């Protein structure tokens, strides 16, 4: 079977792109032909970035319509399915624009709220006539509020191997922070900088210099990240909104404990390891969590690894993906 995975950018390094490569791996292991269609390179010029921000990105995927009939199955990244018409089409939602409004509203300008409202309508339009999948129960709930019938497949982590476990780094107090600098407030850079000002050493992996408060490490490949996690004490993840981020999963798969701002996308993890969560991005709670994890480091490192191995094993993800595709094809009378 020939399958197309549709996204916007061909060279963007993010969780959605890692997810697409996981899908590609699963499908190719089943002897399917898979192509990732992404016609644009991520704009680096500030003027082009500004224009892209004002543009309704989703319309751009209409250009695929000419050749889409060459595929037996089409998988789209959320709203980028708008304009795609195919009898066997899946839209996977990694987040919703209603989520941005819900969790960031006090900090958004009116023009951003209006833009997100428009994009949330486009997300709903993109779902019409397609099989919809959310990557978290939280995202599923937000889509259901828009009357979008949604299935749910939890993300899987491709690198879960006891040989990848980090050594005991309790003697090394260096923290790791990962996030895109152009999403400064969303990703919680202010929290990371506050912790740095308290004396915590923090390496920051991002796409541009975050300033003198954080030690800048440039974006690197997913494969390199897996190795990098072993060199740190704790991953801090103060993001104010995510659909279901892969970075904490990948870190825990290397035995790296994490501290996460609690907004609801990791409820299963919170039930098992509540010490990994803080409320409202409280800097004081981050400090308390760092001290708690440091006091029983080996225990929390193993708990992190065991959690990912049990709940996010790639084989579970693979089974769920195959089941989803078989269900979509069955609905449309295909095999």
RODRENZA-454261 format. One record per atom (N, C-alpha, C): residue in three letters; x, y, z. Coordinates in pm, whole numbers. Last residue first. Layout:
N
ALA_X_Y_Z
...
END
This chain:
335
UNK_-867_-300_172
UNK_-791_-399_249
UNK_-649_-350_266
UNK_-1169_-100_195
UNK_-1038_-135_140
UNK_-972_-242_226
UNK_-1404_7_291
UNK_-1413_-111_207
UNK_-1284_-150_140
UNK_-1388_211_470
UNK_-1400_248_330
UNK_-1397_128_235
UNK_-1359_76_706
UNK_-1471_168_692
UNK_-1497_201_546
UNK_-1115_-50_662
UNK_-1237_-131_668
UNK_-1361_-45_649
UNK_-938_161_680
UNK_-953_94_551
UNK_-1081_10_549
UNK_-967_221_953
UNK_-998_322_850
UNK_-1022_256_716
UNK_-878_-19_1069
UNK_-1015_27_1093
UNK_-1057_129_987
UNK_-614_-29_989
UNK_-705_-135_946
UNK_-851_-93_963
UNK_-522_196_1125
UNK_-523_195_979
UNK_-616_87_926
UNK_-552_116_1396
UNK_-617_236_1346
UNK_-629_232_1194
UNK_-383_-107_1407
UNK_-526_-124_1432
UNK_-605_-4_1378
UNK_-138_20_1363
UNK_-187_-80_1267
UNK_-337_-101_1282
UNK_-128_180_1598
UNK_-126_241_1464
UNK_-182_144_1360
UNK_-124_-13_1802
UNK_-234_83_1794
UNK_-243_149_1657
UNK_118_-144_1752
UNK_-8_-218_1747
UNK_-127_-125_1730
UNK_297_72_1797
UNK_290_7_1667
UNK_157_-70_1651
UNK_260_122_2070
UNK_228_225_1971
UNK_209_164_1832
UNK_366_-117_2165
UNK_226_-82_2193
UNK_178_23_2092
UNK_628_-97_2079
UNK_547_-208_2028
UNK_398_-182_2052
UNK_732_112_2224
UNK_706_132_2082
UNK_619_22_2024
UNK_588_189_2538
UNK_671_101_2458
UNK_634_112_2311
UNK_463_336_2728
UNK_492_400_2599
UNK_589_318_2515
UNK_426_194_2964
UNK_312_265_2905
UNK_337_319_2764
UNK_669_61_3036
UNK_538_-2_3056
UNK_428_61_2971
UNK_874_237_2976
UNK_879_100_2922
UNK_743_33_2930
UNK_797_459_3127
UNK_797_467_2981
UNK_796_328_2919
UNK_828_350_3389
UNK_700_406_3344
UNK_693_408_3191
UNK_1097_279_3405
UNK_995_174_3410
UNK_860_224_3360
UNK_1220_534_3398
UNK_1245_436_3293
UNK_1134_330_3288
UNK_1119_647_3635
UNK_1098_713_3506
UNK_1113_613_3393
UNK_1215_470_3828
UNK_1071_488_3812
UNK_1038_551_3677
UNK_1491_512_3801
UNK_1434_382_3763
UNK_1283_391_3741
UNK_1501_775_3897
UNK_1553_742_3765
UNK_1494_611_3714
UNK_1406_748_4155
UNK_1325_821_4057
UNK_1373_797_3914
UNK_1617_590_4268
UNK_1477_547_4276
UNK_1394_615_4167
UNK_1841_750_4236
UNK_1834_621_4167
UNK_1690_569_4162
UNK_1773_975_4405
UNK_1792_986_4262
UNK_1777_853_4188
UNK_1658_1098_4633
UNK_1635_956_4602
UNK_1656_935_4452
UNK_1730_1363_4637
UNK_1745_1287_4762
UNK_1726_1137_4741
UNK_1664_1464_4388
UNK_1805_1448_4421
UNK_1827_1362_4545
UNK_1390_1484_4416
UNK_1445_1386_4321
UNK_1591_1358_4353
UNK_1379_1693_4606
UNK_1320_1562_4634
UNK_1379_1455_4544
UNK_1504_1906_4470
UNK_1563_1854_4595
UNK_1509_1714_4628
UNK_1323_1939_4261
UNK_1464_1910_4232
UNK_1530_1847_4355
UNK_1091_2008_4401
UNK_1095_1883_4324
UNK_1238_1843_4292
UNK_1167_2258_4509
UNK_1129_2147_4598
UNK_1140_2013_4526
UNK_1204_2399_4269
UNK_1317_2381_4360
UNK_1289_2264_4454
UNK_941_2394_4170
UNK_1050_2334_4092
UNK_1169_2304_4183
UNK_814_2542_4369
UNK_782_2399_4356
UNK_886_2326_4270
UNK_925_2793_4316
UNK_950_2729_4447
UNK_921_2579_4440
UNK_815_2842_4067
UNK_961_2824_4076
UNK_995_2754_4208
UNK_526_2709_3935
UNK_584_2770_4054
UNK_734_2738_4063
UNK_356_2641_3725
UNK_495_2678_3697
UNK_562_2748_3815
UNK_117_2543_3826
UNK_125_2683_3783
UNK_268_2733_3763
UNK_268_2282_4009
UNK_146_2354_3974
UNK_179_2498_3934
UNK_470_2006_3897
UNK_453_2129_3973
UNK_326_2198_3924
UNK_575_1661_3909
UNK_485_1768_3864
UNK_484_1888_3959
UNK_702_1437_3998
UNK_754_1495_3875
UNK_674_1618_3829
UNK_567_1328_4209
UNK_681_1414_4241
UNK_741_1481_4118
UNK_385_1146_4112
UNK_339_1285_4131
UNK_453_1382_4162
UNK_390_894_3941
UNK_505_967_3997
UNK_465_1114_4014
UNK_131_794_3881
UNK_237_703_3926
UNK_353_776_3993
UNK_-24_1008_3807
UNK_-81_910_3901
UNK_27_820_3959
UNK_137_1131_3618
UNK_115_1198_3747
UNK_61_1102_3851
UNK_109_955_3404
UNK_238_967_3471
UNK_222_1029_3609
UNK_-159_1007_3341
UNK_-118_870_3377
UNK_15_872_3452
UNK_-159_1279_3274
UNK_-231_1235_3394
UNK_-188_1096_3439
UNK_-33_1462_3100
UNK_39_1345_3151
UNK_-28_1290_3277
UNK_-179_1684_3040
UNK_-153_1590_2930
UNK_-79_1465_2975
UNK_-227_1873_3249
UNK_-324_1767_3222
UNK_-292_1668_3114
UNK_-48_2054_3338
UNK_-168_2110_3274
UNK_-262_2000_3224
UNK_218_2104_3537
UNK_100_2018_3529
UNK_-18_2090_3464
UNK_542_2111_3425
UNK_429_2196_3462
UNK_300_2119_3436
UNK_767_1863_3536
UNK_675_1910_3434
UNK_570_2003_3494
UNK_1076_1719_3546
UNK_984_1800_3626
UNK_900_1880_3527
UNK_1222_1390_3523
UNK_1170_1513_3463
UNK_1086_1588_3565
UNK_1512_1172_3517
UNK_1390_1223_3580
UNK_1350_1357_3517
UNK_1630_957_3279
UNK_1644_1095_3325
UNK_1513_1143_3388
UNK_1628_713_3157
UNK_1641_716_3302
UNK_1658_855_3359
UNK_1572_725_2897
UNK_1714_716_2928
UNK_1738_719_3079
UNK_1305_763_2906
UNK_1350_637_2848
UNK_1501_618_2866
UNK_1292_1024_2993
UNK_1267_918_3091
UNK_1310_782_3039
UNK_1344_1150_2744
UNK_1434_1168_2858
UNK_1417_1055_2959
UNK_1123_1072_2596
UNK_1256_1031_2551
UNK_1358_1044_2664
UNK_922_1200_2745
UNK_922_1054_2730
UNK_1061_1004_2693
UNK_988_1474_2719
UNK_994_1409_2850
UNK_995_1256_2842
UNK_956_1493_2425
UNK_1084_1517_2493
UNK_1088_1454_2632
UNK_696_1469_2331
UNK_782_1352_2328
UNK_909_1370_2409
UNK_388_1600_2461
UNK_527_1616_2419
UNK_608_1487_2428
UNK_94_1652_2358
UNK_152_1538_2429
UNK_300_1533_2388
UNK_32_1932_2339
UNK_-64_1827_2313
UNK_-24_1700_2387
UNK_93_2197_2575
UNK_140_2096_2482
UNK_25_2001_2452
UNK_163_2493_2749
UNK_63_2416_2673
UNK_133_2323_2575
UNK_374_2575_2901
UNK_239_2614_2946
UNK_128_2550_2862
UNK_665_2399_3008
UNK_577_2444_2900
UNK_437_2470_2953
UNK_885_2329_3169
UNK_783_2422_3220
UNK_688_2475_3113
UNK_1069_2089_3236
UNK_978_2107_3123
UNK_861_2196_3166
UNK_1397_1979_3300
UNK_1285_2064_3342
UNK_1201_2096_3219
UNK_1559_1680_3365
UNK_1500_1763_3259
UNK_1389_1847_3320
UNK_1847_1631_3568
UNK_1701_1638_3556
UNK_1666_1719_3432
UNK_2120_1573_3504
UNK_2062_1539_3633
UNK_1910_1528_3625
UNK_2279_1441_3204
UNK_2214_1542_3287
UNK_2151_1483_3412
UNK_2368_1266_3015
UNK_2467_1352_3078
UNK_2408_1451_3178
UNK_2170_1131_2884
UNK_2245_1056_2984
UNK_2340_1145_3065
UNK_2075_1293_2684
UNK_1999_1285_2809
UNK_2079_1219_2920
UNK_2235_1245_2459
UNK_2260_1362_2542
UNK_2191_1353_2678
UNK_2130_1026_2328
UNK_2259_1011_2396
UNK_2284_1124_2495
UNK_1896_1143_2230
UNK_1887_1021_2312
UNK_2016_1000_2391
UNK_1994_1345_2067
UNK_1928_1379_2192
UNK_1922_1258_2286
UNK_2082_1211_1843
UNK_2181_1271_1931
UNK_2121_1306_2067
UNK_1835_1140_1733
UNK_1930_1036_1772
UNK_2034_1089_1869
UNK_1726_1390_1672
UNK_1662_1308_1774
UNK_1756_1199_1824
UNK_1984_1640_1628
UNK_1895_1535_1581
UNK_1836_1457_1698
UNK_1968_1969_1784
UNK_2037_1852_1729
UNK_1936_1744_1693
UNK_2008_2315_1841
UNK_1919_2203_1810
UNK_1999_2090_1747
UNK_2282_2420_2056
UNK_2200_2426_1935
UNK_2116_2300_1917
UNK_2281_2542_2380
UNK_2322_2432_2295
UNK_2229_2430_2174
UNK_2360_2798_2604
UNK_2294_2763_2479
UNK_2360_2644_2411
UNK_2285_2840_2935
UNK_2392_2797_2846
UNK_2332_2738_2719
UNK_2109_3132_3042
UNK_2110_2990_3010
UNK_2225_2957_2915
UNK_2147_3403_3076
UNK_2103_3324_3191
UNK_2113_3174_3169
UNK_2209_3529_2837
UNK_2320_3491_2924
UNK_2278_3405_3043
UNK_2001_3395_2569
UNK_2051_3497_2661
UNK_2149_3440_2761
UNK_1937_3202_2386
UNK_1832_3243_2479
UNK_1875_3353_2576
UNK_2008_3190_2048
UNK_2067_3222_2177
UNK_1960_3272_2274
UNK_1791_2945_1893
UNK_1864_3071_1894
UNK_1909_3102_2035
UNK_1674_2697_1927
UNK_1713_2735_1792
UNK_1783_2870_1784
UNK_1796_2495_2206
UNK_1698_2577_2137
UNK_1756_2625_2004
UNK_1866_2367_2506
UNK_1870_2330_2365
UNK_1758_2403_2293
UNK_2044_2481_2773
UNK_1920_2503_2700
UNK_1939_2467_2553
UNK_2156_2391_3092
UNK_2183_2390_2948
UNK_2050_2397_2874
UNK_2196_2540_3399
UNK_2098_2491_3304
UNK_2151_2503_3162
UNK_2261_2536_3738
UNK_2326_2533_3607
UNK_2231_2468_3507
UNK_2106_2748_3973
UNK_2105_2619_3905
UNK_2173_2631_3768
UNK_2085_2999_4090
UNK_2213_2930_4098
UNK_2218_2793_4033
UNK_1870_3151_4048
UNK_1882_3095_4183
UNK_2009_3013_4200
UNK_1884_3199_3781
UNK_1918_3310_3870
UNK_1929_3266_4016
UNK_1783_2955_3690
UNK_1923_2988_3667
UNK_1969_3099_3761
UNK_1515_2990_3757
UNK_1593_2885_3823
UNK_1742_2910_3808
UNK_1455_3195_3578
UNK_1442_3219_3722
UNK_1520_3115_3801
UNK_1492_3065_3337
UNK_1582_3175_3371
UNK_1575_3207_3520
UNK_1277_2884_3345
UNK_1415_2833_3338
UNK_1515_2941_3380
UNK_1066_3065_3343
UNK_1085_2977_3459
UNK_1229_2926_3461
UNK_1094_3181_3092
UNK_1101_3267_3211
UNK_1125_3184_3337
UNK_1048_2973_2916
UNK_1185_3023_2930
UNK_1200_3108_3056
UNK_809_2836_2856
UNK_850_2855_2995
UNK_994_2899_3012
UNK_689_2807_2611
UNK_779_2700_2654
UNK_835_2719_2795
UNK_541_3049_2600
UNK_474_2919_2590
UNK_562_2808_2647
UNK_743_3243_2599
UNK_654_3230_2715
UNK_585_3095_2716
UNK_881_3175_2349
UNK_949_3203_2475
UNK_858_3179_2597
UNK_900_3067_2093
UNK_782_3039_2176
UNK_822_3059_2322
UNK_1142_3104_1984
UNK_1035_3190_1932
UNK_902_3165_2002
UNK_1297_2906_2102
UNK_1307_3041_2155
UNK_1197_3133_2103
UNK_1174_2589_2191
UNK_1202_2684_2083
UNK_1194_2826_2134
UNK_1340_2375_2431
UNK_1225_2451_2382
UNK_1266_2550_2276
UNK_1461_2216_2717
UNK_1448_2206_2572
UNK_1324_2286_2528
UNK_1706_2191_2967
UNK_1582_2255_2925
UNK_1577_2254_2772
UNK_1866_2023_3232
UNK_1847_2037_3088
UNK_1709_2097_3060
UNK_2100_2084_3497
UNK_1965_2065_3446
UNK_1962_2085_3296
UNK_2354_1940_3691
UNK_2321_2020_3573
UNK_2183_1982_3521
UNK_2470_1818_3908
UNK_2344_1889_3930
UNK_2300_1970_3808
UNK_2605_1516_3966
UNK_2604_1620_3863
UNK_2470_1692_3870
UNK_2563_1316_4137
UNK_2671_1408_4171
UNK_2675_1527_4075
UNK_2373_1168_4017
UNK_2330_1245_4134
UNK_2440_1343_4178
UNK_2392_1008_3799
UNK_2439_1145_3783
UNK_2399_1231_3903
UNK_2459_686_3728
UNK_2416_769_3840
UNK_2478_908_3826
UNK_2403_650_3371
UNK_2464_615_3498
UNK_2413_706_3607
UNK_2109_587_3174
UNK_2221_670_3216
UNK_2280_615_3344
UNK_2022_323_2957
UNK_2007_388_3086
UNK_2131_466_3123
UNK_2046_177_2730
UNK_2053_322_2714
UNK_2044_397_2847
UNK_1999_-79_2805
UNK_2138_-44_2776
UNK_2156_107_2757
UNK_1726_-91_2816
UNK_1798_-80_2944
UNK_1946_-46_2922
UNK_1550_102_2596
UNK_1644_-9_2605
UNK_1724_10_2734
UNK_1363_264_2388
UNK_1350_216_2526
UNK_1433_89_2538
UNK_1302_459_2159
UNK_1432_419_2216
UNK_1416_381_2363
UNK_1050_543_2079
UNK_1120_445_1997
UNK_1246_389_2064
UNK_751_571_2248
UNK_891_613_2248
UNK_975_504_2182
UNK_423_681_2146
UNK_519_579_2186
UNK_659_634_2179
UNK_118_845_2243
UNK_251_844_2181
UNK_336_729_2233
UNK_-204_693_2224
UNK_-97_753_2303
UNK_38_741_2230
UNK_-473_773_2039
UNK_-359_682_2041
UNK_-245_751_2114
UNK_-817_804_2008
UNK_-699_842_2087
UNK_-594_733_2079
UNK_-1072_964_1809
UNK_-1010_848_1870
UNK_-883_895_1941
UNK_-1350_1186_1801
UNK_-1206_1166_1804
UNK_-1168_1034_1870
UNK_-1565_1415_1658
UNK_-1552_1278_1707
UNK_-1408_1232_1691
UNK_-1604_1733_1746
UNK_-1523_1653_1655
UNK_-1504_1515_1717
UNK_-1724_1934_1896
UNK_-1808_1832_1832
UNK_-1734_1755_1723
UNK_-1551_2076_2037
UNK_-1586_2132_1906
UNK_-1673_2036_1826
UNK_-1512_1911_2247
UNK_-1584_2035_2275
UNK_-1622_2108_2146
UNK_-1352_1723_2129
UNK_-1491_1687_2153
UNK_-1576_1810_2186
UNK_-1109_1859_2141
UNK_-1173_1838_2011
UNK_-1321_1803_2027
UNK_-1060_1845_2415
UNK_-1075_1976_2352
UNK_-1141_1965_2215
UNK_-1035_1567_2448
UNK_-1141_1640_2516
UNK_-1167_1776_2455
UNK_-803_1516_2298
UNK_-931_1455_2260
UNK_-1048_1532_2322
UNK_-617_1649_2453
UNK_-646_1698_2318
UNK_-778_1642_2268
UNK_-629_1480_2679
UNK_-658_1623_2691
UNK_-695_1683_2556
UNK_-547_1236_2585
UNK_-686_1248_2629
UNK_-725_1395_2641
UNK_-344_1269_2290
UNK_-363_1269_2435
UNK_-511_1281_2467
UNK_-346_1268_2020
UNK_-232_1201_2083
UNK_-240_1206_2236
UNK_-638_1183_1827
UNK_-566_1274_1916
UNK_-454_1197_1985
UNK_-771_1137_1506
UNK_-695_1077_1616
UNK_-627_1188_1696
UNK_-1037_1086_1282
UNK_-962_1179_1366
UNK_-899_1106_1484
UNK_-1097_1038_950
UNK_-1084_964_1076
UNK_-990_1045_1164
UNK_-1303_1278_774
UNK_-1178_1209_801
UNK_-1186_1133_933
UNK_-1514_1452_730
UNK_-1496_1339_639
UNK_-1371_1259_660
UNK_-1355_1724_883
UNK_-1475_1676_813
UNK_-1442_1564_715
UNK_-1128_1835_986
UNK_-1169_1703_1038
UNK_-1285_1643_960
UNK_-1105_2085_884
UNK_-1011_1984_835
UNK_-1053_1844_876
UNK_-1291_2220_1039
UNK_-1321_2197_898
UNK_-1232_2086_841
UNK_-1147_2228_1282
UNK_-1275_2157_1276
UNK_-1312_2125_1132
UNK_-932_2384_1203
UNK_-909_2248_1254
UNK_-1037_2166_1249
UNK_-1067_2620_1142
UNK_-1003_2544_1033
UNK_-974_2402_1078
UNK_-1135_2696_1399
UNK_-1242_2667_1303
UNK_-1188_2585_1188
UNK_-883_2743_1496
UNK_-961_2635_1559
UNK_-1079_2597_1470
UNK_-809_2962_1343
UNK_-741_2835_1319
UNK_-815_2718_1385
UNK_-975_3155_1457
UNK_-989_3121_1315
UNK_-928_2985_1287
UNK_-870_3155_1716
UNK_-1010_3122_1694
UNK_-1034_3080_1550
UNK_-611_3243_1667
UNK_-630_3107_1716
UNK_-776_3063_1701
UNK_-670_3508_1586
UNK_-604_3416_1493
UNK_-626_3271_1536
UNK_-782_3610_1822
UNK_-863_3605_1699
UNK_-803_3505_1601
UNK_-559_3590_1990
UNK_-681_3517_2024
UNK_-768_3501_1899
UNK_-387_3766_1862
UNK_-351_3624_1871
UNK_-473_3540_1902
UNK_-519_4005_1895
UNK_-497_3958_1758
UNK_-458_3810_1757
UNK_-513_4039_2174
UNK_-640_4012_2109
UNK_-620_3957_1968
UNK_-241_3855_2325
UNK_-299_3977_2271
UNK_-425_3941_2192
UNK_-227_3644_2612
UNK_-237_3661_2468
UNK_-294_3797_2432
UNK_-236_3586_2877
UNK_-110_3640_2828
UNK_-112_3666_2676
UNK_-473_3467_2941
UNK_-437_3590_3013
UNK_-314_3659_2956
UNK_-462_3232_2759
UNK_-546_3349_2734
UNK_-504_3475_2812
UNK_-335_2990_2769
UNK_-251_3110_2757
UNK_-330_3240_2751
UNK_-518_2784_2784
UNK_-408_2785_2879
UNK_-324_2912_2876
UNK_-714_2844_2587
UNK_-752_2804_2723
UNK_-639_2824_2822
UNK_-569_2895_2354
UNK_-651_3000_2414
UNK_-681_2969_2560
UNK_-447_2646_2312
UNK_-365_2766_2326
UNK_-444_2875_2398
UNK_-681_2491_2284
UNK_-592_2469_2397
UNK_-501_2588_2421
UNK_-778_2578_2045
UNK_-859_2607_2164
UNK_-775_2588_2290
UNK_-593_2462_1883
UNK_-581_2606_1905
UNK_-672_2653_2018
UNK_-455_2153_2000
UNK_-563_2231_1941
UNK_-540_2378_1970
UNK_-238_1878_1909
UNK_-282_1984_1999
UNK_-397_2057_1931
UNK_-207_1687_1727
UNK_-108_1690_1834
UNK_-139_1798_1937
UNK_-419_1491_1547
UNK_-411_1620_1615
UNK_-316_1610_1735
UNK_-428_1351_1236
UNK_-376_1332_1372
UNK_-352_1469_1435
UNK_-657_1231_1013
UNK_-599_1353_1065
UNK_-555_1329_1209
UNK_-666_1010_741
UNK_-657_1023_886
UNK_-596_1159_919
UNK_-856_883_475
UNK_-772_992_525
UNK_-782_1001_677
UNK_-975_755_217
UNK_-910_696_334
UNK_-809_797_388
UNK_-1078_925_18
UNK_-1168_833_87
UNK_-1108_768_212
UNK_-987_1268_36
UNK_-945_1133_1
UNK_-1033_1036_79
UNK_-896_1590_15
UNK_-1015_1506_1
UNK_-972_1369_-49
UNK_-765_1860_179
UNK_-735_1725_133
UNK_-864_1644_130
UNK_-848_2090_291
UNK_-824_2094_147
UNK_-788_1959_90
UNK_-683_2026_586
UNK_-784_2110_523
UNK_-751_2123_373
UNK_-475_1898_704
UNK_-562_1816_621
UNK_-673_1896_553
UNK_-361_2068_871
UNK_-301_2062_738
UNK_-374_1962_648
UNK_-472_2033_1118
UNK_-536_2129_1028
UNK_-478_2129_888
UNK_-312_1725_1158
UNK_-418_1814_1202
UNK_-478_1901_1095
UNK_-126_1602_932
UNK_-99_1667_1060
UNK_-209_1768_1087
UNK_-265_1311_773
UNK_-237_1455_778
UNK_-208_1500_921
UNK_-231_1044_561
UNK_-226_1081_702
UNK_-182_1227_711
UNK_-395_846_325
UNK_-333_976_352
UNK_-343_1005_501
UNK_-372_564_115
UNK_-405_618_245
UNK_-328_749_264
UNK_-302_521_-144
UNK_-411_440_-89
UNK_-460_494_45
UNK_-230_779_-383
UNK_-205_711_-256
UNK_-328_634_-210
UNK_-293_930_-597
UNK_-191_828_-618
UNK_-167_742_-493
UNK_-457_1133_-525
UNK_-522_1008_-565
UNK_-423_896_-594
UNK_-296_1354_-489
UNK_-333_1276_-372
UNK_-397_1142_-408
UNK_-213_1535_-679
UNK_-151_1402_-681
UNK_-201_1308_-571
UNK_-369_1763_-633
UNK_-349_1715_-771
UNK_-301_1570_-772
UNK_-353_1829_-365
UNK_-475_1767_-415
UNK_-456_1706_-554
UNK_-143_1967_-265
UNK_-125_1822_-279
UNK_-243_1756_-351
UNK_-227_2224_-232
UNK_-144_2197_-351
UNK_-124_2047_-373
UNK_-343_2242_11
UNK_-432_2219_-103
UNK_-351_2183_-229
UNK_-168_2316_203
UNK_-170_2174_170
UNK_-267_2143_56
UNK_-215_2585_249
UNK_-103_2547_163
UNK_-108_2400_121
UNK_-405_2627_434
UNK_-448_2632_295
UNK_-340_2575_203
UNK_-272_2637_677
UNK_-339_2514_638
UNK_-378_2511_491
UNK_-176_2890_739
UNK_-85_2789_686
UNK_-158_2672_621
UNK_-277_3187_682
UNK_-342_3064_729
UNK_-267_2948_664
UNK_-27_3426_767
UNK_-95_3343_667
UNK_-162_3224_733
UNK_117_3545_959
UNK_-9_3608_925
UNK_-92_3523_830
UNK_342_3388_962
UNK_260_3393_1083
UNK_122_3452_1054
UNK_454_3440_718
UNK_400_3306_741
UNK_307_3305_862
UNK_544_3700_766
UNK_440_3678_666
UNK_373_3543_688
UNK_741_3644_959
UNK_627_3731_993
UNK_512_3710_896
UNK_917_3487_814
UNK_851_3430_932
UNK_726_3511_968
UNK_1004_3673_629
UNK_925_3560_580
UNK_852_3494_697
UNK_1144_3838_803
UNK_1033_3894_727
UNK_941_3782_679
UNK_1347_3668_905
UNK_1244_3724_995
UNK_1123_3780_921
UNK_1431_3365_746
UNK_1428_3510_732
UNK_1317_3569_819
UNK_1365_3101_775
UNK_1465_3156_866
UNK_1468_3309_861
UNK_1097_2878_744
UNK_1151_3012_711
UNK_1247_3062_818
UNK_1149_2546_656
UNK_1116_2634_766
UNK_1179_2771_742
UNK_1040_2472_325
UNK_1145_2473_426
UNK_1108_2574_533
UNK_757_2291_202
UNK_825_2416_236
UNK_935_2393_338
UNK_617_2053_150
UNK_673_2129_39
UNK_760_2248_77
UNK_607_1739_241
UNK_618_1867_309
UNK_690_1963_214
UNK_520_1416_272
UNK_506_1529_181
UNK_505_1658_261
UNK_672_1118_305
UNK_636_1235_384
UNK_636_1355_290
UNK_563_802_199
UNK_628_928_161
UNK_578_1039_253
UNK_595_452_204
UNK_553_572_277
UNK_634_693_229
UNK_476_142_130
UNK_557_250_75
UNK_506_380_136
UNK_482_-131_365
UNK_411_-26_292
UNK_512_75_238
UNK_590_-334_523
UNK_613_-337_378
UNK_527_-240_298
UNK_585_-291_787
UNK_476_-374_734
UNK_477_-376_581
UNK_782_-112_821
UNK_805_-245_875
UNK_699_-345_830
UNK_653_110_725
UNK_753_47_639
UNK_789_-92_690
UNK_497_169_950
UNK_433_131_824
UNK_531_62_729
UNK_686_236_1150
UNK_585_133_1173
UNK_531_80_1041
UNK_824_447_1023
UNK_894_324_1060
UNK_797_208_1079
UNK_622_637_1001
UNK_686_586_879
UNK_756_454_908
UNK_572_692_1271
UNK_468_634_1186
UNK_529_567_1063
UNK_820_807_1332
UNK_777_685_1401
UNK_669_614_1321
UNK_806_1029_1171
UNK_908_928_1139
UNK_879_797_1214
UNK_601_1163_1302
UNK_582_1120_1163
UNK_683_1013_1125
UNK_726_1218_1547
UNK_608_1132_1544
UNK_586_1078_1403
UNK_914_1402_1460
UNK_960_1274_1517
UNK_846_1173_1513
UNK_737_1606_1387
UNK_820_1544_1284
UNK_876_1410_1333
UNK_631_1675_1633
UNK_542_1625_1528
UNK_622_1551_1423
UNK_856_1770_1775
UNK_791_1647_1816
UNK_700_1588_1710
UNK_1101_1893_1531
UNK_1008_1904_1643
UNK_942_1772_1672
UNK_1261_2055_1299
UNK_1294_1953_1399
UNK_1205_1973_1521
UNK_1186_2092_958
UNK_1160_2140_1093
UNK_1187_2026_1192
UNK_1196_2049_688
UNK_1323_2050_763
UNK_1306_2101_905
UNK_955_2068_559
UNK_1036_1949_531
UNK_1158_1939_621
UNK_637_2169_685
UNK_780_2194_664
UNK_858_2064_648
UNK_370_2048_687
UNK_401_2172_615
UNK_550_2184_581
UNK_264_1712_604
UNK_297_1816_700
UNK_333_1941_620
UNK_131_1397_544
UNK_135_1537_503
UNK_163_1629_621
UNK_216_1093_417
UNK_207_1165_543
UNK_229_1313_512
UNK_76_844_209
UNK_133_979_218
UNK_112_1033_358
UNK_133_513_98
UNK_80_602_200
UNK_153_735_197
UNK_46_226_-72
UNK_120_351_-81
UNK_54_455_8
UNK_83_-118_0
UNK_0_0_0
UNK_88_125_0
END
